[in-house]
Amino acid sequence: ESGRKLSSRSKIEIDGVLVNQSLSAETSLDLHPKLLVVEGTVAGQRIHTRISFTDATATSTSVSGETRSAQVGGNAVMLAPNCVSLLAFIAWRYDRNKAGEQEFTAFPNTPVKVRFRGRDTVTLRRKEEQLDRFDMTAGGQRATVWVNRDGLPVVVSSSRGGLDAALKPYDTVREHLLLTAARFIPTEPRPAKPSTYITQEVVIPAAGFRLAGSLSIPSDTSPAPCVILVSSAGPHTRDEETAGVPIFKQIAEALAAEGFAVLRVDDRGVGASGGVMSKASVLPLAGDLQALVRYVRSRRELDPTKVALVGYGEGGEIASLVASTDPGIAALVLMATPAKTGADLCLERLHAALAPAERKQILPLCEEALKALKQGKQTENLPPPLRPYVESPWTKAFLDYDPIHNLKLVTQPVLILHGGKDREVPPSHAELNYKALRESGNRRVRLHIFPNLNHLFLPAQTGDPSEYPDLPKTLDQGFLSTLVQWLKDTLTSEKTHGQLATARGLPPSPRLSSVCEAHLPQLSCRRQMEPRRTQEQAQRLPQTALSAVEA
């Protein structure tokens, strides 16, 4: 009779910082704000904010007793950092009769824009329920909000750090709703080729966070074959920019202009993606890639049987792992991908970088340090030449990971591309990858080493990384043409590997979320699904999974 009251409690962890909050809010009968009180702790420090609204004035009081006042109009709403439940008041204020985009102002003067997008039906506890979906923008931050029939927010997908929140009973339908919303993100044609393809900004649910990226879709091909680009040792943005060269952006443009859809994303914890890169290892990163695979298979404009993975550097190892557990992947491309453990690659790079007189003295120390790191020991005073190779958590995860084991399980067509002057991953690795695939029985393998190209697939004099800043920033056209033509031949053939897998009734994509527990059973199932494998390969599968989990 006097208005609405709302109280809530929340616990949020953001990059290791714990936020505990409780709030109470009140409105008048016509839903104009009256009082907002937020209490709690942030990283153990007490917070307290009280905002009271009287007539056209709002007054805020902080934990220190400091007060602040501001004039408010008839379109005032209540918002506070990390207080998801307050979005209910904005949904209540939205006038369904007017529809369209409506504007409000949050204290003290933050513009808020809201638009009703439609209703989505979910099944919860065996009952169908309709949720209203809103797009909300406040202070430059965008969110998609689903509210139930009581007008309470039950799922929120925010652009801030790629974070998602769900009321506990609705957590089971969160991923379904996020995939649904992603299809409605506005698309913008690229000015250079407006009639060829369009590029969308997409958000993709992963293991408790979201990956943000760009999806280029051809305008004249539907459903289109899709290529997913997998980045090298992180962290990287979606463009995989190295030494000023946006490698993935140029590859995406070349492929999209030739009729391929291309997905590239910011690594977890980078750019607009959520998650934390420092906690990533081989299997969680493989789980991220499988989330991308599930996403492209959910898009109607894309052909789910023609999905190819293109991995660059260590990204090729991740792509190989996913392809080995997913027979529905149509093709695999390895660009400058290592064929040895991370520890062996470190020693190989050090051997090339050190003068002959230094090798006898420094390499044994580095070998001992790497051995200790692989055993999980904390090492003090690492040899200086070794530090750049092991300081990254991403790199440490690969020290004991042998990519050849999983590569030998790949049955899809594979293209191996490498620069003959690659000083970061020597071209001998390409030959080892090729040999491993052929020895495992895969006959659909093509190897192409470009004699004059470096690790970035740029023409180079020596290939040493010290040259990178002075080289042109455009990828070699021969490299791009080879990549494009092979994908055309492979993905537009009469029957792709993905279509054959579907025809055989194999599952489209084993889940690698919660992958540390799930990886071993999945590989065991794969042994049953692929009776053509040799007995030696079948026996190696459990040990391969165990090695991956330990790494």
C-alpha positions in Angstrom: 0.0 0.0 0.0 2.9 2.4 0.6 5.2 1.2 -2.1 7.6 -1.7 -2.6 10.4 -3.0 -0.4 13.3 -5.2 -1.4 16.1 -6.8 0.6 18.9 -9.0 -0.6 22.3 -10.5 0.3 25.1 -11.3 -2.1 28.6 -12.7 -2.1 30.8 -12.0 -5.1 34.4 -12.8 -5.8 36.1 -10.5 -8.3 39.8 -11.3 -9.2 40.3 -12.7 -5.7 38.6 -9.8 -3.9 35.6 -11.0 -1.8 32.6 -8.7 -1.7 29.9 -9.4 0.9 26.8 -7.1 0.7 23.3 -6.8 2.1 20.9 -4.1 1.0 17.4 -2.8 1.7 15.5 -0.5 -0.6 12.1 1.2 -0.6 10.0 3.0 -3.2 6.9 5.1 -3.1 3.6 3.7 -4.5 4.4 5.1 -7.9 7.8 3.3 -7.8 9.9 6.4 -7.3 12.9 5.7 -4.9 12.7 6.6 -1.2 15.6 4.9 0.6 18.6 2.7 -0.2 20.9 1.2 2.4 23.9 -0.9 1.4 26.2 -2.5 4.0 28.9 -5.1 3.9 32.7 -5.6 3.4 35.0 -5.4 0.4 38.3 -7.3 1.0 37.6 -7.1 4.7 37.0 -3.3 4.8 33.6 -2.2 6.0 31.3 -0.3 3.6 28.1 1.5 4.4 26.0 3.8 2.1 22.6 5.3 2.8 20.8 7.3 0.1 17.5 9.0 1.0 15.2 10.6 -1.6 12.9 13.4 -0.7 11.0 15.4 -3.3 13.6 16.4 -5.9 16.7 15.8 -3.8 18.8 12.8 -3.0 21.3 12.7 -0.1 24.0 10.1 0.3 25.8 9.3 3.6 29.0 7.2 3.5 30.6 5.0 6.2 32.8 7.9 7.3 29.8 10.2 7.7 30.4 12.3 4.6 27.2 13.5 3.0 26.5 14.4 -0.7 23.4 15.8 -2.2 22.1 16.0 -5.8 19.0 17.1 -7.6 16.9 14.2 -9.1 14.1 14.2 -11.5 11.0 12.1 -12.0 13.0 9.4 -13.8 15.3 8.6 -10.9 16.2 5.0 -10.2 18.5 3.3 -7.6 21.8 1.5 -8.5 24.8 0.5 -6.5 28.0 -1.4 -7.5 27.6 -5.2 -7.6 24.0 -4.9 -6.3 22.2 -7.1 -8.9 18.8 -7.1 -7.2 18.4 -3.3 -7.6 17.8 -4.0 -11.3 14.3 -5.1 -10.3 13.4 -1.4 -9.7 14.4 -0.5 -13.2 12.4 -3.3 -14.7 9.4 -2.2 -12.6 9.8 1.4 -13.8 9.8 0.3 -17.5 6.6 1.3 -19.2 5.5 -1.6 -21.4 2.8 0.5 -23.1 5.4 2.9 -24.5 8.0 0.1 -25.2 11.2 1.1 -27.1 14.2 2.5 -25.4 13.5 4.4 -22.1 15.9 6.6 -20.1 16.4 6.9 -16.4 19.0 8.5 -14.1 20.8 6.8 -11.2 22.2 8.8 -8.3 24.0 11.1 -8.6 23.8 11.6 -12.4 24.4 8.3 -14.2 22.3 7.8 -17.4 20.5 4.5 -17.6 18.9 3.2 -20.8 16.5 0.2 -20.9 14.9 -1.7 -23.8 12.6 -4.6 -23.6 13.8 -7.3 -26.0 11.2 -10.1 -25.7 10.4 -13.2 -23.7 12.4 -16.4 -23.5 11.0 -19.7 -22.3 13.0 -22.0 -20.0 12.2 -25.3 -18.4 12.8 -25.2 -14.6 12.0 -28.2 -12.4 10.0 -29.7 -15.3 7.9 -26.6 -15.7 8.0 -24.0 -18.4 8.5 -20.4 -17.3 8.6 -17.3 -19.3 11.3 -14.7 -18.5 11.3 -11.1 -19.8 14.6 -10.0 -21.3 15.9 -6.4 -21.1 19.0 -4.7 -22.4 20.3 -2.2 -19.9 23.1 0.3 -20.2 24.4 2.3 -17.2 27.6 4.4 -17.2 28.9 2.7 -20.3 28.4 -0.8 -18.9 26.0 -3.0 -20.8 23.9 -5.9 -19.3 21.3 -8.3 -20.4 18.8 -8.9 -17.6 16.1 -11.6 -17.4 13.3 -11.0 -14.9 10.6 -13.5 -13.7 6.9 -12.9 -13.5 7.4 -11.1 -10.1 9.8 -8.6 -11.9 12.9 -9.9 -10.0 16.2 -10.3 -11.9 17.0 -14.0 -12.0 19.9 -14.0 -14.6 22.2 -11.1 -15.4 24.9 -11.0 -18.0 27.1 -8.0 -17.6 29.8 -6.6 -19.9 31.9 -5.6 -16.8 34.7 -8.2 -16.8 32.5 -10.7 -18.7 30.7 -11.6 -15.5 27.4 -13.5 -15.2 25.1 -13.9 -12.2 22.2 -16.2 -11.6 19.7 -16.7 -8.8 20.5 -20.2 -7.6 17.3 -21.9 -8.9 18.0 -20.4 -12.3 21.7 -21.4 -12.7 20.8 -24.5 -14.7 19.3 -22.4 -17.5 21.9 -19.6 -17.4 24.0 -20.9 -20.4 20.9 -21.5 -22.5 19.8 -17.9 -21.9 23.2 -16.4 -22.7 23.4 -18.3 -26.0 19.9 -17.1 -26.8 20.8 -13.5 -26.1 24.1 -13.6 -28.0 22.2 -14.2 -31.3 20.5 -10.8 -30.9 23.6 -8.7 -30.4 23.5 -6.0 -33.2 25.9 -6.6 -36.1 27.8 -4.0 -38.0 29.1 -4.4 -41.6 32.8 -3.9 -42.1 33.3 -0.7 -44.2 36.0 -2.3 -46.4 33.8 -5.1 -47.6 30.2 -4.3 -46.7 28.7 -6.7 -49.1 31.0 -9.6 -48.2 30.6 -10.2 -44.5 29.5 -8.7 -41.2 31.3 -8.8 -37.8 29.4 -9.2 -34.6 30.6 -8.6 -31.0 29.7 -11.8 -29.2 29.7 -13.0 -25.6 30.1 -16.7 -24.9 29.4 -18.6 -21.6 32.3 -20.6 -20.3 33.1 -22.2 -17.0 31.5 -19.6 -14.7 32.5 -16.5 -16.7 32.2 -15.2 -20.3 34.5 -15.0 -23.2 34.1 -12.0 -25.4 35.1 -11.9 -29.1 34.3 -11.1 -32.7 32.4 -13.4 -35.1 32.7 -12.6 -38.8 29.9 -14.1 -40.9 29.7 -14.1 -44.7 26.7 -12.3 -46.1 26.1 -14.7 -49.1 26.8 -18.1 -47.6 24.3 -19.9 -45.2 25.0 -22.0 -43.4 28.6 -21.1 -43.5 31.7 -23.2 -42.6 33.3 -21.8 -39.4 36.9 -21.4 -38.4 37.8 -20.9 -34.7 41.2 -19.2 -34.1 43.1 -20.5 -31.0 45.7 -18.1 -29.5 49.3 -18.9 -28.5 50.8 -18.8 -25.1 48.7 -16.1 -23.4 47.5 -13.6 -22.5 46.3 -12.3 -25.8 43.4 -10.3 -27.1 41.3 -11.5 -30.0 43.6 -10.0 -32.6 46.7 -12.0 -31.3 48.8 -8.9 -31.8 52.5 -9.5 -31.5 55.1 -6.9 -32.1 52.4 -4.7 -33.6 51.2 -7.4 -36.0 47.5 -8.3 -35.5 47.9 -11.9 -36.7 44.4 -13.2 -36.1 42.7 -10.0 -37.4 44.4 -10.4 -40.7 43.6 -14.1 -40.9 40.0 -13.5 -40.0 39.6 -10.9 -42.7 41.2 -13.1 -45.3 39.0 -16.1 -44.5 35.8 -14.1 -44.1 36.3 -12.5 -47.5 36.4 -16.0 -49.0 33.1 -17.2 -47.4 34.2 -18.5 -44.0 32.7 -17.5 -40.7 35.5 -16.8 -38.2 35.4 -16.6 -34.4 38.3 -15.1 -32.4 38.1 -14.2 -28.7 39.9 -12.4 -26.0 41.7 -15.0 -23.7 40.2 -15.5 -20.3 41.1 -12.5 -18.0 42.0 -10.4 -21.0 40.1 -7.5 -22.7 36.4 -8.0 -22.3 36.6 -11.6 -21.3 36.1 -12.8 -17.7 38.0 -15.4 -15.8 41.6 -15.4 -14.5 44.5 -16.3 -16.8 46.8 -17.0 -13.8 44.6 -20.0 -12.9 44.6 -21.5 -16.4 46.4 -24.7 -17.4 46.1 -27.0 -20.4 42.7 -28.6 -19.6 40.8 -25.5 -18.5 42.0 -23.7 -21.7 40.7 -26.7 -23.6 37.4 -26.2 -21.8 37.3 -22.6 -23.0 37.8 -23.8 -26.6 35.0 -26.4 -26.3 32.7 -23.6 -25.1 33.5 -21.8 -28.3 32.8 -25.0 -30.3 29.4 -25.3 -28.6 28.6 -21.7 -29.3 29.3 -21.8 -33.1 27.3 -25.0 -33.3 24.3 -23.2 -31.7 24.3 -20.5 -34.4 21.8 -21.2 -37.2 23.9 -19.2 -39.8 26.8 -21.7 -39.3 27.2 -25.3 -40.4 27.8 -27.4 -37.3 29.4 -30.1 -39.4 32.0 -27.8 -40.9 33.9 -26.4 -37.9 37.7 -26.1 -38.2 40.2 -25.2 -35.5 43.3 -23.1 -36.3 45.8 -23.1 -33.5 48.8 -20.8 -33.4 51.9 -21.7 -31.3 50.8 -23.5 -28.1 47.2 -22.8 -29.2 47.8 -25.6 -31.7 48.3 -28.0 -28.7 45.0 -26.9 -27.2 43.2 -27.3 -30.6 44.8 -30.8 -31.0 43.5 -31.9 -27.6 40.0 -30.7 -28.4 40.0 -32.3 -31.9 41.2 -35.6 -30.4 38.2 -35.8 -28.1 35.6 -34.4 -30.6 35.1 -36.4 -33.8 32.7 -33.7 -35.0 35.5 -31.2 -35.6 36.0 -31.1 -39.4 39.6 -30.0 -39.7 42.7 -28.9 -37.8 45.4 -26.4 -38.7 48.6 -26.1 -36.7 50.6 -22.8 -37.1 54.1 -22.8 -35.7 53.0 -25.4 -33.1 55.5 -27.1 -30.7 56.0 -30.8 -30.8 57.8 -31.1 -27.5 57.1 -30.5 -23.9 57.4 -26.9 -22.7 60.6 -27.8 -20.8 62.3 -29.2 -23.8 61.2 -26.2 -25.9 62.7 -23.9 -23.2 66.0 -25.7 -23.3 66.0 -25.7 -27.1 65.5 -21.9 -27.2 68.1 -21.3 -24.6 70.6 -23.5 -26.5 70.0 -21.3 -29.6 70.2 -18.0 -27.6 73.4 -18.7 -25.6 76.9 -18.4 -26.8 78.8 -21.8 -27.0 81.0 -20.8 -24.0 77.9 -20.2 -21.9 76.0 -23.4 -22.7 78.2 -25.7 -20.6 77.8 -23.5 -17.6 74.2 -22.4 -17.8 72.2 -25.2 -19.4 72.8 -27.7 -16.6 71.5 -25.2 -14.1 68.4 -24.6 -16.2 67.8 -28.3 -16.6 67.8 -28.7 -12.8 65.5 -25.7 -12.3 63.0 -27.0 -14.9 63.1 -30.5 -13.3 62.2 -28.9 -9.9 59.4 -26.8 -11.4 57.9 -29.8 -13.1 57.8 -31.5 -9.7 55.9 -28.6 -8.3 58.8 -27.3 -6.2 59.3 -23.6 -5.5 62.7 -22.6 -6.9 64.6 -19.6 -5.6 67.1 -17.6 -7.8 66.1 -19.0 -11.1 68.9 -18.7 -13.7 68.3 -15.3 -15.4 68.2 -16.8 -18.9 65.4 -19.1 -17.9 63.1 -16.6 -16.2 61.3 -15.2 -19.4 60.3 -18.8 -20.3 58.8 -19.9 -17.0 57.5 -16.7 -15.2 54.1 -17.0 -17.0 51.6 -19.3 -15.3 50.4 -20.2 -18.9 54.0 -21.4 -19.7 54.4 -23.3 -16.5 51.3 -25.3 -17.3 53.0 -26.6 -20.5 56.4 -27.6 -18.9 55.5 -31.3 -18.6 52.8 -31.5 -21.2 53.7 -33.6 -24.2 51.5 -32.5 -27.2 52.4 -35.5 -29.3 50.4 -37.9 -27.3 47.1 -36.2 -28.1 48.1 -35.3 -31.6 48.4 -39.0 -32.4 44.8 -39.4 -31.6 43.6 -36.8 -34.2 41.9 -38.5 -37.2 40.7 -35.3 -38.9 42.5 -33.7 -41.9 45.4 -31.6 -40.6 47.4 -28.8 -42.2 50.8 -27.9 -40.7 52.2 -24.5 -41.5 55.6 -23.3 -40.3 58.1 -20.6 -41.0 61.5 -21.9 -42.1 63.2 -19.0 -40.2 61.1 -19.5 -37.0 63.5 -19.0 -34.1 60.9 -19.4 -31.4 59.6 -22.8 -32.5 62.1 -24.3 -34.9 60.7 -25.8 -38.1 61.9 -29.2 -36.9 58.8 -29.2 -34.7 56.6 -29.2 -37.8 58.3 -32.2 -39.2 57.9 -34.0 -35.8 54.2 -33.2 -35.8 53.8 -34.5 -39.4 55.7 -37.7 -38.6 53.6 -38.4 -35.5 50.3 -38.0 -37.4 51.4 -40.2 -40.3 52.8 -42.9 -37.9 49.4 -43.0 -36.1 47.6 -43.8 -39.3 46.3 -40.4 -40.3 47.0 -40.0 -44.1 45.1 -36.7 -44.5 48.1 -34.5 -43.4 49.7 -31.7 -45.4 53.0 -30.0 -44.3 54.1 -26.7 -45.7 57.2 -24.9 -44.5 57.7 -21.4 -45.9 61.5 -21.0 -46.2 61.7 -17.2 -45.7 59.1 -16.7 -43.0 59.6 -16.3 -39.2 57.4 -17.2 -36.3 54.9 -14.4 -37.1 54.6 -15.6 -40.7 56.4 -12.5 -41.9 59.3 -12.4 -44.5 62.5 -12.1 -42.4 66.2 -11.9 -42.7 67.2 -14.2 -39.7 64.0 -14.9 -37.9 65.3 -13.6 -34.6 62.7 -11.8 -32.4 64.9 -8.8 -32.3 63.9 -8.2 -35.9 60.2 -8.0 -35.3 59.8 -4.2 -34.7 61.4 -3.4 -38.0 59.5 -5.9 -40.2 56.4 -5.1 -42.3 53.1 -5.6 -40.4 51.3 -7.6 -43.2 51.2 -11.4 -43.1 52.8 -13.1 -46.1 50.2 -13.6 -48.9 51.6 -17.0 -49.8 50.9 -18.2 -46.3 47.3 -16.7 -46.3 46.6 -18.2 -49.7 47.8 -21.7 -48.6 45.6 -21.5 -45.5 42.5 -20.3 -47.3 42.8 -22.8 -50.2 43.3 -25.8 -48.0 40.3 -24.9 -45.8 38.2 -24.4 -49.0 39.2 -27.8 -50.3 38.7 -29.5 -47.0 35.5 -27.9 -45.7 33.7 -27.7 -49.0 34.3 -31.2 -50.0 31.3 -33.5 -50.6 31.6 -35.1 -47.1 33.6 -33.4 -44.4 35.0 -35.2 -41.4 32.3 -33.6 -39.2 29.5 -34.8 -41.5 30.9 -38.4 -41.5 31.1 -38.2 -37.7 27.5 -37.1 -37.5 26.4 -39.9 -39.9 28.2 -42.5 -37.7 26.2 -41.2 -34.7 29.2 -39.9 -32.8 28.4 -37.2 -30.2 29.0 -33.7 -31.5 31.1 -32.3 -28.7 32.1 -34.0 -25.4 32.1 -31.4 -22.6 35.5 -30.4 -21.2 34.0 -28.1 -18.5 34.9 -29.5 -15.1 37.6 -31.0 -17.4 40.0 -32.3 -14.7 37.3 -34.8 -13.7 35.7 -35.4 -17.1 38.7 -35.8 -19.4 39.7 -39.3 -18.5 36.2 -40.9 -19.0 35.8 -39.0 -22.3 39.0 -40.5 -23.7 37.9 -43.9 -22.6 34.6 -43.5 -24.4 36.5 -42.4 -27.5 38.4 -45.7 -27.4 35.1 -47.5 -27.7 33.8 -45.2 -30.5 36.9 -45.6 -32.7 37.4 -49.4 -33.1 39.8 -48.9 -35.9 42.6 -47.7 -33.6 45.5 -50.1 -32.9 45.7 -51.9 -29.6 48.8 -49.9 -28.6 46.9 -46.6 -29.1 43.9 -47.9 -27.2 46.1 -48.9 -24.2 47.8 -45.4 -24.3 44.5 -43.4 -23.9 44.2 -43.6 -20.1 47.8 -42.7 -19.6 47.5 -39.8 -22.0 44.6 -38.4 -20.0 46.4 -38.9 -16.7 49.5 -37.1 -18.1 47.3 -34.2 -19.2 45.6 -33.9 -15.8 49.0 -34.0 -14.0 50.4 -31.3 -16.2 
